Amino acid sequence: MEKAEHRSVTIIIPTLNEGKNIARVIRELKHLGFSNLLVIDGNSNDETVKIAEELGVTVIRQNGKGKGEALRQAFGYNGLNGNLVVIMDADGSMNPKEVFSFVKALEYGADLVKGSRFMPGGNSEDMTLIRRIGNSLFVLLTNLMCSTNYTDLCYGFAAFKRDAIERLYPYLQSKNFEIEAEIFIKAKKIGLKIVEVPSIELRRVYGKSNLRAYKDGFRILKVILHEAFRGIN
């Protein structure tokens, strides 16, 4: 991808107290030529917002709480630029260089590209046993009940064509980490062309994840079961 084409890509980065990580992520993305960065901050009480703004990144303050609320607000943001949109975490666990493979898959015709840690070429250096077991069960259940063919479900590294977001956005309701499962299940329901690409999840650089395995796991299960027995609405 030529640097001139990077202007067509907007990268959304949800944050919550990622002051020790966000500068590194922003600098790496800018070094790769991605300048359209949008931080959606969930009312951090550290210097996340200050650091992002000092690095020239647009920051919008989240109205509610939770990753789902953050992504829904970002998807509906009037200042969202670019024909292609990537979402990635702020903790350093997602390699900015992998953005190129996501964008390439969009350019080859996908509407939504989702990263997979469990297809050939993918891996996770930061997944506990309970999360690995839970994700595997959720993938199996989703494939059986929602007519999908995924190898990963609970991973928020993804890319979209702008019109795919516009089609998907009105149907999204989740407030927390279950948003990822909802996005991928509803994307299938509305007929988006979905492609998985391998991704290697790195260890978080600083701090601890805001994900709570049992509580968020229950929410993910609830979304899967809910979507399995209802139409798109």
SVG drawing of the C-alpha trace seen along z (x, -y; Angstrom):
<svg xmlns="http://www.w3.org/2000/svg" viewBox="-36 -18 44 45">
<polyline fill="none" stroke="black" stroke-width="0.4" points="0.0,0.0 1.4,-3.4 1.5,-6.1 -1.0,-8.2 -3.5,-5.4 -3.2,-5.4 -5.5,-8.5 -8.4,-6.2 -7.9,-4.2 -9.1,-5.4 -8.0,-3.4 -10.3,-3.5 -8.5,-2.9 -10.7,-2.5 -8.9,-3.4 -9.3,-3.2 -6.3,-4.1 -3.8,-3.1 -1.4,-6.0 1.6,-3.7 0.7,-2.1 -1.0,-4.5 2.0,-6.6 3.8,-3.5 0.8,-2.3 0.2,-5.8 3.8,-6.3 4.1,-2.9 0.9,-3.5 2.2,-6.9 5.5,-5.5 3.8,-3.1 2.0,-6.0 -1.4,-5.9 -2.4,-9.4 -6.2,-9.1 -6.3,-7.9 -9.4,-8.2 -9.1,-7.5 -12.4,-6.9 -11.7,-7.2 -13.8,-5.7 -13.1,-8.5 -9.6,-7.5 -8.2,-8.8 -4.6,-8.7 -2.8,-10.7 -4.2,-8.7 -6.1,-11.6 -3.4,-14.1 -0.8,-11.9 -3.0,-11.1 -3.8,-14.8 -0.2,-15.8 0.6,-13.3 -1.9,-15.0 -4.7,-12.4 -8.4,-13.2 -9.9,-12.1 -13.6,-11.8 -14.9,-11.2 -17.1,-8.2 -20.6,-9.0 -21.2,-5.7 -19.1,-2.9 -17.7,0.3 -16.1,1.3 -19.4,1.8 -20.5,-1.7 -17.1,-3.0 -17.3,-1.3 -20.9,-2.2 -20.2,-5.8 -17.1,-5.8 -19.0,-4.1 -21.6,-6.8 -19.1,-9.7 -19.7,-12.3 -16.0,-13.0 -15.2,-9.4 -13.0,-9.7 -11.8,-7.2 -13.4,-4.5 -11.8,-1.7 -12.0,-1.5 -9.8,0.6 -10.4,1.2 -7.6,2.3 -6.7,2.2 -4.4,-0.4 -2.5,2.0 0.2,3.0 -1.2,6.6 -2.1,6.0 0.8,5.5 0.2,2.4 2.1,4.0 -0.8,6.5 -3.1,3.7 -1.8,4.1 -3.1,7.6 -6.5,6.5 -6.7,3.7 -5.5,5.9 -8.3,8.4 -10.8,5.5 -9.3,4.3 -9.7,7.9 -13.5,7.7 -14.2,8.5 -16.7,6.2 -15.4,7.2 -12.0,8.7 -11.5,10.3 -8.3,11.3 -7.9,14.9 -5.4,16.2 -6.3,19.8 -6.1,20.2 -2.8,21.2 -0.3,18.3 -2.1,17.0 -1.2,17.3 -1.7,15.7 1.1,14.9 -1.4,13.4 -4.3,15.8 -5.0,17.5 -6.2,21.1 -9.7,20.1 -10.0,17.5 -8.7,20.1 -11.2,22.7 -14.0,20.1 -13.2,18.7 -13.1,22.2 -16.5,23.1 -18.0,19.8 -16.6,20.4 -18.0,23.9 -21.4,22.7 -21.5,19.8 -20.6,21.9 -23.3,24.5 -26.1,22.1 -25.5,19.0 -24.3,20.6 -20.8,19.1 -17.5,20.7 -15.2,18.8 -11.9,19.9 -11.9,17.1 -14.7,15.0 -13.5,12.9 -10.8,10.8 -11.3,7.2 -8.8,6.7 -11.0,6.1 -11.4,4.0 -14.5,2.8 -15.5,1.1 -17.2,-2.2 -20.5,-1.1 -20.4,2.1 -20.2,0.1 -23.1,-2.0 -25.2,1.2 -24.1,2.9 -24.2,-0.1 -28.0,-0.4 -28.2,3.2 -25.5,3.0 -26.7,2.9 -23.9,4.4 -22.3,2.2 -19.2,4.2 -16.7,6.8 -19.6,8.9 -19.7,6.3 -17.1,8.3 -19.3,11.4 -22.4,9.3 -20.5,7.6 -19.4,10.9 -22.7,12.7 -24.8,9.8 -22.4,9.1 -23.1,12.7 -26.9,12.1 -27.0,9.0 -25.0,10.7 -21.6,9.1 -18.7,10.8 -16.4,11.8 -12.8,13.0 -10.5,14.1 -6.8,13.3 -4.2,14.7 -3.1,12.5 -0.6,12.9 -1.8,11.5 1.2,10.1 1.5,9.7 0.1,6.5 3.0,4.1 1.9,2.4 -1.0,2.9 -3.9,5.4 -6.7,6.1 -10.1,4.6 -11.8,7.8 -13.3,9.9 -13.3,13.5 -16.4,14.8 -18.6,11.8 -17.8,10.9 -17.9,14.6 -21.5,14.8 -22.4,11.7 -20.8,13.2 -22.8,16.4 -26.0,14.4 -25.4,12.6 -24.7,15.9 -27.9,17.6 -29.9,14.4 -28.8,14.0 -29.2,17.7 -33.0,17.6 -33.9,14.2 -33.8,12.4 -31.8,9.3 -33.2,6.3"/>
</svg>
